[in-house]
Amino acid sequence: MKKFRCGDIIPGCDAVYTGDEASILAAAAVHATADHGLPEFPDELAARVRAAMSEVSD
C-alpha cells in the first residue's frame, strides 16, 4: 500500500490518500480539480504525485 500527502507538492494542503497507485492517482486528479482549481490533471503533475508516494505497511 502507498500513501500520498498533497502537502508534499502543494504547501499547506492537508489531504492524504492511501491505497494502490492507481486509486491514489484517481483521487489526486479529482482533488486537484475540485480543491485546487486545476482545469485538468496533466501528466507532469501525475509524475510528481507518483514521485511523492511512499510505501506504508498495512
N, CA, C and O atoms as a GROMACS GRO file, in nm:
protein
  232
    1MET      N    1   0.084  -0.117   0.000
    1MET     CA    2   0.000   0.000   0.000
    1MET      C    3   0.090   0.124   0.000
    1MET      O    4   0.200   0.124   0.055
    2LYS      N    5   0.038   0.230  -0.063
    2LYS     CA    6   0.114   0.354  -0.073
    2LYS      C    7   0.036   0.467  -0.007
    2LYS      O    8  -0.084   0.457   0.019
    3LYS      N    9   0.109   0.576   0.020
    3LYS     CA   10   0.048   0.696   0.078
    3LYS      C   11   0.099   0.816   0.001
    3LYS      O   12   0.216   0.823  -0.037
    4PHE      N   13   0.008   0.911  -0.021
    4PHE     CA   14   0.044   1.038  -0.084
    4PHE      C   15  -0.011   1.151   0.000
    4PHE      O   16  -0.130   1.152   0.034
    5ARG      N   17   0.075   1.245   0.034
    5ARG     CA   18   0.036   1.366   0.106
    5ARG      C   19   0.043   1.481   0.008
    5ARG      O   20   0.151   1.515  -0.041
    6CYS      N   21  -0.070   1.542  -0.022
    6CYS     CA   22  -0.073   1.651  -0.120
    6CYS      C   23   0.018   1.766  -0.077
    6CYS      O   24   0.079   1.831  -0.161
    7GLY      N   25   0.028   1.789   0.053
    7GLY     CA   26   0.114   1.895   0.104
    7GLY      C   27   0.260   1.880   0.066
    7GLY      O   28   0.337   1.975   0.074
    8ASP      N   29   0.299   1.759   0.025
    8ASP     CA   30   0.438   1.739  -0.019
    8ASP      C   31   0.466   1.810  -0.152
    8ASP      O   32   0.581   1.839  -0.183
    9ILE      N   33   0.360   1.837  -0.229
    9ILE     CA   34   0.382   1.910  -0.354
    9ILE      C   35   0.302   2.042  -0.360
    9ILE      O   36   0.335   2.131  -0.438
   10ILE      N   37   0.198   2.054  -0.278
   10ILE     CA   38   0.121   2.178  -0.269
   10ILE      C   39   0.125   2.223  -0.123
   10ILE      O   40   0.044   2.178  -0.042
   11PRO      N   41   0.219   2.311  -0.089
   11PRO     CA   42   0.234   2.352   0.051
   11PRO      C   43   0.102   2.400   0.112
   11PRO      O   44   0.027   2.476   0.050
   12GLY      N   45   0.077   2.354   0.234
   12GLY     CA   46  -0.041   2.394   0.307
   12GLY      C   47  -0.162   2.304   0.289
   12GLY      O   48  -0.261   2.320   0.361
   13CYS      N   49  -0.157   2.209   0.197
   13CYS     CA   50  -0.270   2.118   0.176
   13CYS      C   51  -0.257   2.001   0.272
   13CYS      O   52  -0.150   1.941   0.285
   14ASP      N   53  -0.367   1.967   0.338
   14ASP     CA   54  -0.368   1.859   0.436
   14ASP      C   55  -0.422   1.727   0.383
   14ASP      O   56  -0.432   1.630   0.459
   15ALA      N   57  -0.458   1.719   0.256
   15ALA     CA   58  -0.516   1.597   0.200
   15ALA      C   59  -0.412   1.484   0.199
   15ALA      O   60  -0.297   1.504   0.163
   16VAL      N   61  -0.459   1.365   0.240
   16VAL     CA   62  -0.374   1.246   0.242
   16VAL      C   63  -0.454   1.131   0.182
   16VAL      O   64  -0.571   1.112   0.215
   17TYR      N   65  -0.389   1.055   0.095
   17TYR     CA   66  -0.454   0.941   0.030
   17TYR      C   67  -0.369   0.816   0.049
   17TYR      O   68  -0.246   0.822   0.043
   18THR      N   69  -0.434   0.704   0.072
   18THR     CA   70  -0.365   0.576   0.082
   18THR      C   71  -0.436   0.476  -0.008
   18THR      O   72  -0.556   0.486  -0.033
   19GLY      N   73  -0.359   0.379  -0.057
   19GLY     CA   74  -0.414   0.276  -0.143
   19GLY      C   75  -0.311   0.235  -0.245
   19GLY      O   76  -0.191   0.257  -0.227
   20ASP      N   77  -0.358   0.174  -0.353
   20ASP     CA   78  -0.264   0.140  -0.460
   20ASP      C   79  -0.241   0.264  -0.547
   20ASP      O   80  -0.315   0.362  -0.537
   21GLU      N   81  -0.140   0.258  -0.631
   21GLU     CA   82  -0.102   0.374  -0.710
   21GLU      C   83  -0.217   0.427  -0.795
   21GLU      O   84  -0.238   0.548  -0.802
   22ALA      N   85  -0.290   0.339  -0.859
   22ALA     CA   86  -0.399   0.381  -0.947
   22ALA      C   87  -0.509   0.454  -0.871
   22ALA      O   88  -0.560   0.555  -0.918
   23SER      N   89  -0.545   0.403  -0.753
   23SER     CA   90  -0.652   0.469  -0.677
   23SER      C   91  -0.606   0.604  -0.622
   23SER      O   92  -0.685   0.698  -0.615
   24ILE      N   93  -0.480   0.613  -0.584
   24ILE     CA   94  -0.428   0.742  -0.537
   24ILE      C   95  -0.425   0.843  -0.651
   24ILE      O   96  -0.465   0.958  -0.632
   25LEU      N   97  -0.380   0.802  -0.768
   25LEU     CA   98  -0.378   0.894  -0.882
   25LEU      C   99  -0.518   0.941  -0.919
   25LEU      O  100  -0.538   1.058  -0.952
   26ALA      N  101  -0.615   0.851  -0.914
   26ALA     CA  102  -0.753   0.890  -0.945
   26ALA      C  103  -0.805   0.990  -0.842
   26ALA      O  104  -0.867   1.089  -0.878
   27ALA      N  105  -0.780   0.963  -0.715
   27ALA     CA  106  -0.826   1.054  -0.610
   27ALA      C  107  -0.754   1.189  -0.618
   27ALA      O  108  -0.815   1.294  -0.598
   28ALA      N  109  -0.626   1.185  -0.647
   28ALA     CA  110  -0.548   1.309  -0.660
   28ALA      C  111  -0.598   1.393  -0.778
   28ALA      O  112  -0.599   1.516  -0.769
   29ALA      N  113  -0.637   1.329  -0.885
   29ALA     CA  114  -0.690   1.402  -1.001
   29ALA      C  115  -0.819   1.475  -0.964
   29ALA      O  116  -0.837   1.592  -1.000
   30VAL      N  117  -0.908   1.406  -0.895
   30VAL     CA  118  -1.033   1.468  -0.851
   30VAL      C  119  -1.003   1.582  -0.754
   30VAL      O  120  -1.059   1.691  -0.766
   31HIS      N  121  -0.915   1.557  -0.660
   31HIS     CA  122  -0.877   1.657  -0.561
   31HIS      C  123  -0.815   1.781  -0.626
   31HIS      O  124  -0.849   1.894  -0.590
   32ALA      N  125  -0.726   1.760  -0.722
   32ALA     CA  126  -0.659   1.872  -0.788
   32ALA      C  127  -0.758   1.963  -0.860
   32ALA      O  128  -0.746   2.086  -0.854
   33THR      N  129  -0.856   1.904  -0.926
   33THR     CA  130  -0.954   1.985  -0.998
   33THR      C  131  -1.057   2.046  -0.903
   33THR      O  132  -1.094   2.163  -0.920
   34ALA      N  133  -1.104   1.971  -0.806
   34ALA     CA  134  -1.208   2.020  -0.716
   34ALA      C  135  -1.156   2.117  -0.611
   34ALA      O  136  -1.219   2.219  -0.584
   35ASP      N  137  -1.041   2.086  -0.552
   35ASP     CA  138  -0.994   2.165  -0.438
   35ASP      C  139  -0.884   2.266  -0.472
   35ASP      O  140  -0.865   2.364  -0.400
   36HIS      N  141  -0.811   2.242  -0.580
   36HIS     CA  142  -0.704   2.334  -0.617
   36HIS      C  143  -0.736   2.411  -0.745
   36HIS      O  144  -0.655   2.492  -0.791
   37GLY      N  145  -0.853   2.386  -0.803
   37GLY     CA  146  -0.899   2.462  -0.918
   37GLY      C  147  -0.826   2.437  -1.048
   37GLY      O  148  -0.833   2.518  -1.140
   38LEU      N  149  -0.756   2.325  -1.058
   38LEU     CA  150  -0.686   2.295  -1.183
   38LEU      C  151  -0.788   2.246  -1.286
   38LEU      O  152  -0.875   2.165  -1.253
   39PRO      N  153  -0.780   2.293  -1.410
   39PRO     CA  154  -0.876   2.251  -1.512
   39PRO      C  155  -0.855   2.106  -1.559
   39PRO      O  156  -0.947   2.045  -1.613
   40GLU      N  157  -0.734   2.053  -1.537
   40GLU     CA  158  -0.704   1.915  -1.576
   40GLU      C  159  -0.592   1.863  -1.486
   40GLU      O  160  -0.535   1.937  -1.407
   41PHE      N  161  -0.561   1.735  -1.500
   41PHE     CA  162  -0.456   1.670  -1.423
   41PHE      C  163  -0.349   1.624  -1.521
   41PHE      O  164  -0.352   1.511  -1.568
   42PRO      N  165  -0.253   1.714  -1.553
   42PRO     CA  166  -0.154   1.683  -1.656
   42PRO      C  167  -0.058   1.571  -1.615
   42PRO      O  168  -0.042   1.541  -1.496
   43ASP      N  169   0.004   1.511  -1.715
   43ASP     CA  170   0.099   1.402  -1.691
   43ASP      C  171   0.213   1.444  -1.598
   43ASP      O  172   0.258   1.363  -1.517
   44GLU      N  173   0.259   1.568  -1.610
   44GLU     CA  174   0.370   1.612  -1.526
   44GLU      C  175   0.328   1.618  -1.378
   44GLU      O  176   0.410   1.592  -1.290
   45LEU      N  177   0.203   1.651  -1.351
   45LEU     CA  178   0.155   1.651  -1.214
   45LEU      C  179   0.139   1.508  -1.163
   45LEU      O  180   0.172   1.478  -1.048
   46ALA      N  181   0.090   1.420  -1.248
   46ALA     CA  182   0.078   1.278  -1.211
   46ALA      C  183   0.216   1.222  -1.177
   46ALA      O  184   0.229   1.143  -1.083
   47ALA      N  185   0.318   1.260  -1.252
   47ALA     CA  186   0.454   1.214  -1.225
   47ALA      C  187   0.503   1.266  -1.090
   47ALA      O  188   0.570   1.193  -1.017
   48ARG      N  189   0.469   1.390  -1.057
   48ARG     CA  190   0.508   1.445  -0.926
   48ARG      C  191   0.436   1.372  -0.813
   48ARG      O  192   0.495   1.347  -0.708
   49VAL      N  193   0.310   1.337  -0.835
   49VAL     CA  194   0.234   1.262  -0.734
   49VAL      C  195   0.299   1.124  -0.715
   49VAL      O  196   0.321   1.082  -0.601
   50ARG      N  197   0.329   1.055  -0.823
   50ARG     CA  198   0.394   0.924  -0.814
   50ARG      C  199   0.526   0.934  -0.736
   50ARG      O  200   0.554   0.851  -0.650
   51ALA      N  201   0.605   1.035  -0.768
   51ALA     CA  202   0.736   1.051  -0.702
   51ALA      C  203   0.721   1.081  -0.553
   51ALA      O  204   0.809   1.048  -0.474
   52ALA      N  205   0.611   1.143  -0.514
   52ALA     CA  206   0.589   1.179  -0.374
   52ALA      C  207   0.524   1.066  -0.293
   52ALA      O  208   0.515   1.077  -0.171
   53MET      N  209   0.480   0.960  -0.359
   53MET     CA  210   0.418   0.848  -0.288
   53MET      C  211   0.524   0.774  -0.206
   53MET      O  212   0.640   0.762  -0.246
   54SER      N  213   0.480   0.725  -0.092
   54SER     CA  214   0.570   0.643  -0.010
   54SER      C  215   0.500   0.512   0.023
   54SER      O  216   0.378   0.504   0.025
   55GLU      N  217   0.579   0.410   0.049
   55GLU     CA  218   0.525   0.280   0.088
   55GLU      C  219   0.484   0.286   0.235
   55GLU      O  220   0.555   0.344   0.317
   56VAL      N  221   0.372   0.226   0.266
   56VAL     CA  222   0.328   0.215   0.405
   56VAL      C  223   0.288   0.071   0.432
   56VAL      O  224   0.246   0.000   0.341
   57SER      N  225   0.302   0.030   0.555
   57SER     CA  226   0.259  -0.105   0.590
   57SER      C  227   0.110  -0.104   0.621
   57SER      O  228   0.056  -0.003   0.665
   58ASP      N  229   0.047  -0.216   0.598
   58ASP     CA  230  -0.098  -0.228   0.623
   58ASP      C  231  -0.121  -0.214   0.766
   58ASP      O  232  -0.236  -0.221   0.811
   0.00000   0.00000   0.00000
